[in-house]
Amino acid sequence: MASIQKLTRRRRDTKTGKTVQSSVYRVFIRRKGLRPITRTFSTKKLATAFAQRIEGDREALIAYGSCIPQQMPLSQLIDEYVSQYRRKDQGILSRLAWWRDRYWTTTLDAIDRRLVRSALDELAQGRAHRGHGRIKGKTTVVSTDRPRAPSTLNRYKAALSAVFEFGRDRYDLPSNPCRQVKARPESRGRTRFLSERERQALLAACRASDWDKLHLLVSLALVTGARLSELLWLRWGEIDLQARRAYVEKTKNGEPRVLPLTQELIAELEQFKFAETAEDELIFASERQPGRPYEFRKHWVMAREAAELVDFRFHDLRHSAASMLAMKGATLLQIAEVLGHRDTTVTKRYAHLCIDHKQRLIDQVMGNLLEISQ
């Protein structure tokens, strides 16, 4: 059965810097045994006529449903990918918006490694723009005055690569041009973590905060090493107080996680859970919009200043959790498991903190290896 969807497309005019809007109509036809058929038209009349013609012609159905859509616009494939995207990494959607706006009429067969490399080169030479230069309700371009780092360029390439892999699975596209473009070398990244004095000062400042849940949020981040988004969207139904577990259904990499909790965290959680608390209610819910997380940034900045922390972000609490594990003897594999890393490549930034543990291990296993028996 065919369905017709009206889409509003936005793109930034490279000459004027203004956002241009246009409406198109996408036909979606699904028949058992055939690949889905999608085509985009400038008017609803053309879209309706196409749907009626294809649905009434079995040979046309077979032809369209079995061909590789090399003439499909990139924007259409991106739309299909986004419609089924279920992970929590919203950054990929923002990066795909850039590809879509820039190459929204470019067909798939016109996208090769040279085009991808050229686009990334332009990104590297330019300046980063918050929201790709668009502000809600305005058309002006606002720069953050920060050049795009190699890691950012790699994320843009990875986002487009995910779309082509989706196309290869759904439409049997012959290749993924992004795989032919080398990733750019990245720096090791930040490893800022709290000292013991800083940790105690921060927790004390959070205790004194006007927001009574700031200490709980920061403590959860320090103990579990979870990402901020994972904590802010935690619901009471995902907390098992008896087993001392928190179950994160959706994570950045799409895999569910189990967060072990300490008895101190359980005791603090119990202070905020009441008999009338619904299971689907957010633990850190906004007072004005209960379905959304509380906007805590102002309270976080005040606590950070009160603790006299310099160059410290909320995400650095995750680094602090990893660092404490490393200095207490945890292996890189164990740290990766706690943080939810798929492999230890990213976790290797904490390797230098595991030296004492490795020294004890060598002394224990190899200490008497070179002794000469009498």
C-alpha positions in Angstrom: 0.0 0.0 0.0 1.3 3.5 -0.9 1.6 6.4 1.5 2.5 10.0 0.7 4.4 12.1 3.2 4.9 15.8 3.0 8.5 16.9 3.9 9.9 20.3 4.6 13.4 20.7 3.5 15.8 23.4 4.7 19.1 24.3 3.3 21.4 27.2 3.8 22.2 29.4 0.7 26.0 29.6 0.6 25.8 33.0 -1.0 23.3 34.8 1.2 23.6 32.7 4.3 19.8 32.6 4.5 17.8 29.4 5.2 15.7 28.4 2.2 12.6 26.2 2.7 10.8 24.0 0.2 8.1 21.3 0.4 8.4 18.0 -1.3 6.2 14.9 -1.3 7.7 11.4 -0.7 5.9 8.3 -2.0 6.5 5.1 0.0 5.3 1.8 -1.4 5.8 -1.5 0.4 4.8 -4.9 -1.0 5.6 -8.3 0.4 8.6 -9.9 -1.3 9.9 -6.6 -2.7 12.1 -3.9 -1.4 10.3 -0.7 -0.4 9.9 1.8 -3.2 10.4 5.5 -2.4 10.4 8.5 -4.7 10.3 12.2 -4.0 8.3 14.7 -6.1 7.9 18.5 -6.0 4.1 18.4 -6.0 1.5 16.1 -4.4 -0.2 15.7 -7.7 2.9 14.1 -9.2 3.4 11.9 -6.2 -0.2 10.7 -6.3 0.0 9.9 -10.0 3.2 7.9 -9.5 1.7 5.9 -6.6 -1.4 5.0 -8.6 0.6 4.0 -11.7 3.1 1.8 -9.9 0.5 0.2 -7.6 -1.6 -0.8 -10.7 1.3 -2.2 -12.7 2.9 -5.4 -11.3 5.7 -5.3 -13.7 6.6 -1.7 -12.6 6.4 -2.8 -9.0 8.9 -5.6 -9.6 11.2 -3.3 -11.7 11.2 -0.5 -9.1 11.3 -2.9 -6.1 14.3 -4.9 -7.4 16.6 -2.1 -8.8 19.4 -0.4 -6.9 18.3 3.2 -6.4 21.5 4.9 -7.6 19.4 7.9 -8.7 18.0 8.4 -5.2 18.9 11.7 -3.7 21.2 11.6 -0.7 18.7 13.5 1.4 16.1 10.8 0.9 18.4 8.1 2.1 19.3 10.2 5.1 15.6 10.7 5.9 15.0 7.0 5.8 18.0 6.4 8.1 16.9 9.0 10.6 13.3 7.7 10.7 14.6 4.3 12.0 17.4 5.7 14.2 16.9 4.6 17.8 20.2 5.4 19.6 20.7 8.2 22.0 23.6 9.9 20.2 21.7 12.9 18.9 25.0 14.4 17.6 24.8 12.1 14.6 21.5 13.7 13.6 23.0 17.1 13.7 26.0 16.0 11.6 23.6 14.3 9.1 21.7 17.6 8.8 24.9 19.2 7.5 25.3 16.6 4.8 21.6 16.7 3.9 21.6 20.5 3.6 24.7 20.6 1.5 24.0 17.7 -0.8 20.3 17.2 -0.6 19.8 17.0 -4.4 23.0 15.0 -5.1 22.2 11.5 -6.2 23.9 8.5 -4.6 25.8 7.5 -7.7 27.4 11.0 -7.7 28.9 10.6 -4.2 32.4 9.1 -4.3 35.5 9.3 -2.1 36.6 12.5 -3.8 33.4 14.3 -2.9 33.5 13.0 0.7 37.2 14.0 1.0 36.5 17.5 -0.5 33.6 18.1 1.8 35.7 17.2 4.9 38.6 19.4 3.7 36.1 22.4 3.5 35.0 21.6 7.0 38.6 21.5 8.2 39.4 24.9 6.7 36.3 26.6 8.0 35.1 27.5 11.4 32.7 25.6 13.6 29.1 26.9 13.9 26.7 26.1 16.6 23.8 24.2 15.1 25.6 24.6 11.7 25.0 28.4 11.9 21.3 28.2 12.4 19.5 29.8 15.3 15.8 29.0 15.9 13.7 31.7 14.3 16.6 33.4 12.6 18.6 33.0 9.4 21.9 34.6 10.5 25.0 32.4 10.8 26.7 32.6 14.2 30.3 31.3 14.5 31.7 29.8 17.7 35.2 30.9 16.5 36.5 27.4 17.0 38.1 25.4 14.1 36.8 22.0 13.5 39.1 19.4 15.1 40.2 16.1 13.3 37.9 14.2 15.8 35.0 16.3 14.6 35.7 15.6 11.0 35.9 11.9 11.7 32.5 12.0 13.3 31.0 13.7 10.3 32.5 11.0 8.1 31.2 8.3 10.4 27.7 9.7 10.3 27.6 9.6 6.5 29.2 6.2 6.5 26.4 4.9 8.7 23.8 6.1 6.2 25.6 4.3 3.3 25.8 1.1 5.4 22.1 1.4 5.9 21.7 1.8 2.2 23.8 -1.2 1.5 21.6 -3.3 3.8 18.3 -2.0 2.5 19.0 -1.3 -1.2 22.1 -3.4 -1.9 24.2 -0.3 -2.7 27.4 -1.5 -4.3 29.8 0.3 -2.0 30.3 2.8 0.8 32.6 5.7 -0.4 33.3 6.8 3.2 35.3 3.5 3.8 37.7 4.7 1.1 38.5 7.9 3.0 41.2 7.6 5.7 40.3 8.8 9.2 42.2 11.8 10.5 44.7 11.4 13.4 43.1 12.4 16.6 44.6 13.7 19.9 44.4 11.6 23.0 41.7 13.7 24.4 41.1 15.2 27.8 42.0 13.2 30.9 41.1 15.9 33.5 40.0 14.3 36.7 39.3 15.3 40.3 42.0 15.1 43.0 40.8 14.0 46.5 40.6 17.5 47.7 38.6 18.7 44.7 36.3 15.7 45.0 35.4 16.5 48.6 35.0 20.2 47.8 32.7 19.5 44.9 30.5 17.1 46.8 30.2 19.6 49.7 29.2 22.4 47.3 26.6 20.1 45.7 25.2 19.3 49.2 24.7 23.1 49.7 23.1 23.7 46.3 19.6 25.2 46.0 18.7 22.1 43.8 18.3 19.2 46.3 19.2 16.6 43.7 22.5 18.0 42.5 24.5 15.9 45.0 22.7 12.8 43.8 23.4 13.5 40.2 27.1 14.2 40.7 27.5 11.2 43.0 25.9 8.9 40.4 28.2 10.2 37.7 31.3 9.7 40.0 30.3 6.2 41.1 28.9 4.7 37.8 31.0 6.7 35.2 27.7 7.0 33.2 27.2 9.7 30.6 25.1 12.7 31.6 22.3 11.9 29.1 22.1 8.4 30.5 21.6 9.8 34.1 19.2 12.6 33.2 16.8 10.2 31.4 16.8 7.5 34.2 13.3 6.6 35.4 12.3 5.2 38.7 11.2 2.0 37.1 14.8 1.4 35.9 16.1 1.4 39.4 16.2 -1.9 41.4 16.7 -0.7 45.0 17.0 -4.2 46.4 19.6 -5.5 43.8 21.3 -2.0 43.8 21.2 -1.8 40.0 20.2 0.9 37.5 19.2 -0.3 34.0 19.9 2.0 31.1 17.8 0.9 28.1 19.3 3.2 25.5 22.9 4.3 25.5 25.1 6.3 23.1 26.3 3.2 21.3 22.8 1.6 21.3 23.6 -1.2 23.8 21.8 -1.5 27.1 23.9 -1.1 30.3 23.6 -2.1 33.9 25.0 0.3 36.5 25.9 -1.1 39.9 25.1 1.3 42.7 26.6 1.6 46.2 24.6 1.5 49.4 25.1 5.2 49.9 23.6 5.9 46.5 20.6 3.7 47.3 20.0 5.5 50.6 20.1 8.9 48.8 17.7 7.6 46.1 15.3 6.4 48.7 15.0 9.9 50.1 13.4 11.1 46.8 11.1 8.1 46.0 7.7 8.3 47.6 4.7 6.0 47.6 3.0 8.1 44.8 6.0 8.2 42.6 5.2 6.7 39.2 7.6 4.1 37.7 7.8 6.0 34.4 8.7 9.3 36.1 12.2 10.7 35.5 14.4 10.8 38.6 15.7 14.2 37.6 12.4 15.5 36.1 11.8 19.2 35.4 9.3 20.8 37.6 7.6 22.6 34.7 7.8 19.8 32.2 7.8 16.5 34.1 8.5 14.6 30.9 11.8 16.4 30.4 15.0 16.4 32.5 15.6 19.3 35.0 17.8 22.1 33.6 20.5 22.0 36.3 23.3 23.9 34.5 23.1 27.0 36.7 23.3 25.0 39.9 26.2 23.0 38.5 28.2 26.1 37.6 27.6 27.6 41.0 28.8 24.4 42.8 31.8 24.2 40.5 32.8 27.8 41.3 32.2 27.3 45.0 34.5 24.3 44.9 37.1 26.4 43.0 37.5 23.9 40.2 39.4 25.2 37.2 38.9 23.8 33.7 36.4 21.2 34.8 33.3 20.0 32.9 30.5 17.7 34.0 31.8 15.0 31.5 35.1 15.0 33.5 33.3 13.3 36.3 33.3 10.3 33.9 37.0 10.6 33.6 37.3 10.9 37.3 35.4 7.6 37.8 37.7 5.9 35.3 40.8 7.4 37.0 39.8 6.2 40.4 39.2 2.7 39.1 42.6 2.7 37.4 44.4 3.9 40.5 42.7 1.3 42.6 44.0 -1.5 40.4 41.2 -2.1 37.8 42.4 -3.3 34.4 41.7 -1.4 31.2 39.2 -4.1 30.2 37.3 -3.6 33.5 37.3 0.1 33.1 36.0 -0.2 29.6 33.2 -2.4 30.9 32.2 0.1 33.6 32.2 3.0 31.2 30.4 1.1 28.4 33.2 1.3 25.8 32.9 -1.2 23.1 36.7 -1.7 23.1 39.6 -0.5 25.0 40.9 1.9 22.3 39.4 5.0 24.1 40.1 3.5 27.5 43.9 3.5 26.9 44.0 7.1 27.9 44.0 5.9 31.5 46.8 3.3 30.9 49.4 5.5 32.7 47.3 5.3 35.9 47.5 1.5 35.9 51.3 1.4 36.3 51.2 0.7 40.0 48.8 -2.1 39.5 51.0 -3.6 36.8 54.1 -3.2 39.1 52.3 -5.2 41.8 51.3 -7.8 39.3 54.8 -8.3 37.9 56.2 -8.5 41.4 53.7 -11.1 42.4 54.0 -13.3 39.3 57.6 -12.7 38.2 59.3 -11.7 41.4 61.1 -15.0 42.0 61.5 -16.0 38.3 65.2 -15.2 38.1 66.2 -16.8 41.4 68.7 -19.7 41.1 67.7 -22.8 42.8 70.3 -24.2 45.2 
